[in-house]
Amino acid sequence: MWLLIARLAVSTQCSDKTVHWLQPNLQGMVSDPGILSQANAGDAWCYPTAAASLLGKLANDGKWASAMEDGAKYATTTLDTYHQQRTTPWMDYAWHEDDALNLGHYMHTNIEGPGTTLENGRKGIVDFIKSVDPSKKAVVEIHHGRPDVSHEYPLLLHIDQNCIPTDYRTMEGPVKLSPVEGVDTTTLNGNPPTLGHTVVSYAAEAGTAEGIAIVYDVAMNVATNANPDGAYCNPTKLQLPSTQLHCIQHHTTVRIVKADSDTFPVAAIIGIAVGGVAVVGIAGYVLYTKKLALF
């Protein structure tokens, strides 16, 4: 009987152990929403949310110990809501009043302005894992451009927000990335259009439709037809046309290893934010300079 109960508890997760959180102020809050407003969590919170979904998947796969209660793991989101003075992790640590339980705190989200830079996001994941599970460490690498089907997933995609169509919420089929000219794109949870959008991708396949290079299975962290309220395990299909490869600006990979492992990011591209400009280098050689701001 005990084994049966344990299996039932585990069965509340998605069958593939993926996680599809929406940004905190969209994820069924029951307490005063002013808490989030005061912490700026209503703006540009996509990087911590995407990272929380990715890390939640890795925790579900046994890569690290998250200390999330079984009843709070995805997809029981409608039963597990946030309330003031909560002392346990929520949303796989995407946001919390307690800084120690808040991924956005580690990433300095909205501290210097809306969003999280590439380097703050990278370092935030490293510092977070070190704090929550000292027996493990995160090896986080930033790469320029798009990942292909041969990459190891999950990983984070950093998308040019201007490539996301404004009707993505209601699309029943795949969301096709393509530059939108002369259209207000601030609909992504109120984020400025000058910022990119970070999502977690769990898988990718070669495009079969004409002109489509690759299709990513992603958790968009904002409401879509596939996951309108953060309670579904369905991924959103994200199509990248072969003529619009620039719509995926960067991608970030995350591996969890033992804390004493002698592991170094071999191909890491480190973005150092300086006044809104990221100087990107590999092995000490500066490749190029480009304006970056990711949320």
N, C-alpha and C positions, 0 to 999 in steps of 0.2 A: 504493500500500500504506500509506504513512504516513497519508493521509487516512482510509483505512478504519479504522486503529487509533484515530485521534482520534475518529471517530464512535462506535466501540464504547465508548470511555471515557465519552463524554457520555451514551450510552444507559443507563448505570447509574442515572441520575437518574429520578425519576418522570416520566412522559410529559408532564405538565402543569407540571413543575418545582416542584411543591409539596414541602414538607418536613413530616414528622409525628413529630418526636422525642417520646419519653417523657421524664419527669423523670430526671435523671442516674442516680440509684440504681436506676432501673428499666430502664435502657438497656444491658443486656448487659455490665456491668462484669466484667472478668476479674482485676483486681488486688484488693488488700485493701480490702474495703468500709469499713474503718475510716477510710480517707482521707476518704470522704464524710461519715462520722459526725462526725469532728473538725471539718469545715468546715460542719457543719449543713446540708449539701446534701440530706440525706434528708428535711428538713422544709421545707415551704412554698417550693418551688423552681419553682412554675409560671410566674411572670412571666418570669424569665430564659429558661425553656424555650420558652414561647410566643413571646417576642421572637426567640429564636434561629431558630425555625421560620419566622417572618415574614421576618426579615432574610436567612435562607438562600434563601427564594423570591426576594426582590428581587435577591440576588447572582446567582442562577441566571438571572434575567431581564436581567442585565447592568447593573443600576442602580448597583452599587458593586463594588469589588474586595475579596473576602473573604480571599483567600490560602488558602482551603481546598484541600487536595490533591484531585484528581479522584477518587482511590480512597476518600477519606473523605467524599465528598458523599452525601447521601441518594439512593437507598435501599440502600446497601451496608453497612448498619449491622452485620450479622452478621459481616462480614469486618473491620470497623474498630472495634476496641474500645479502651477506655482502659487505659493502664498507667502505673505510677508513673514519674516523671521524663520523661514525654512532653514534647517541646518544640514540637509542632505543634498547631494548633487541633483540637478535638474537638467534635462535635455543634454545629457552627456557633457555637462559643464559649459554649454554654450554661453549661458549668462547666469549670474547669481549676485545677490547683494554682498555675499561674502567673497572678497577678492580671491581667496584661495580656491574657490570653487567656480571661478569665472574665467573662461578662456579669453574673453575680451580684455580682461585685466592684464593677462600675460602678454597679449599682443598690442597693448597700448591703443586699443581701438577707440577712436574719437578723442584721444588725449590732445593731440596736436592738430586736430581737425577731423572731419568725417572720414571714416575708413581706416584701413590697415595697410601699411606699405608691405611690399614683398618681404623685405628683411625683418620687419617687426613680426610678420606672420610666421616666418621661418623660425626665428629665435623664440617666439612665444610658444610654439609647439614643443621645442626642445626643453625650455624651462618648465613648461607645464608637466610633461612626462617625468622629468627629474623630480619634481615636487610631489606628484601624486603617487608614482610608483618608482621609488629610488632603485629598485632592482633592475630597471630597464632604462634605456636611453633611446631617444628618437634621432634617427639620421634623416635630416630633411634637406632636400636639394631643389634648387630653383633652376629651371631650364627654359631657354628661350624657345618660343614657337609651340607648335601643337605636338601632342603625343600620338603615336600611331597604334595599330592593333597589336603590335608585338610588345608594347610596354606592359609592365606589371601594374595591375589595378588593385585597389582604388588609388586615385590620385586627385589632385586639385587642378581644375581648369580656371584660368584667369581670362575672362572674355571681355572684349571691347563692348561696352554696354550699347553703343550705337548700332551694333550688329543684331541686337535682340528686337524682334518685331513687337510692336505695342500690343498686339492681340494674342500674345503668347498664353494668356490665362485661359482662353476659350478654345484653343486649337485642339481638336480631337486627334489629329495625326502628329507627326514629328514637328518640332520647332526648327525652322530653317534660319540659320544665321546669315544675315546679309545687311550691309549698311543701310540705314534708314535716313534718307535725306530730308531735312526740314521738318522733322517730327519731334515733338517734345518727348524725350525718353525718360523723364523723371518718375515714371510710374513704378519703377522697381523699388517699392517700399520707400519712396520719397528721397532717393539718393540723387545727388547732382549728376547730370549726364556726363560730366568730365571724368567720372570715376569708372573703373572697370567693375565687373561682377564675378565673384568667385563662387564656384560650385564644386561639388564632389562628383567624380565620374567613377562608376563601378565596373564598367565594361565598355568595349568599343568593337565595332565591326566595320568592315569595308562597305562603302555605300553601294547600293544596287540600283538606285535611281540615277537617271542621267545627270551628270554634272556634280554628283555628291561624292566627295572624297572619302568621308568617314562619318559614322553615326555613333554618338556617345550615349550611353545610358547614364543619366545624371539625376541628382536630387537638386532641384533649382533653388531651394530654400525660400521661395516665394510661391504663392498659390498658382497651380497650373491645373489643367483639366485632369491630368493623371493623379494629382495629389492636392485637392482643393483646400484641405484643412489640416494637413500635417498628420493624418491618421492612416494613410495608405502606404503600402509598400511598393506601389507601382513607380518605376522610373519614368522620367520624361525623356523622350527621344530627341536628341539634339543633332541636327544635320549640319555638317560643315561642307559648303560647296568648294570644289577644287579651285575656283577663281577667287575665293574669299578666305584663304588660309590665314590671313592676318587677323581675322576675327578672334582667333585664339592667340592672345598675346604672349602668354607664358603658361607653363604648368609646373606644379610642385609635387615632388614625390616624397613619401613618408615611409620609412621602415623602422620597426621597433626591434631592437636587439638587446642582449644582456648588457648591463651597465659597464661590465669590465671587458667588453669586447673591444678589440683593437680595430675599430672600423672608422674609416675616413671617407667623406663624400668625394669620390674620385672625379666626378664630372659636374660638381656643383657650380652653378652660376650664382654669385652672391650679389644681390641688389642692395646698395647702400644709399638710403634716402638722404638727400641733402637739399633742403629747401624745395621739395617736390620734384627733384631730379634724381633719378637712380643711376649711379655709375655701375655698370655691369662688367664684371671681370671673370676670367676663368684662369686658374693657376697663376694668378698675379698679372695676367695680361689684360689690359683694358680693351674690350671689343668695341663697345660703342656706348653712347650716352643717349638716353631717351627719357622723356617725361613719363612718370608712372604714378598712379594713385589707384589703389585697389580697395574695394570695400567688401 
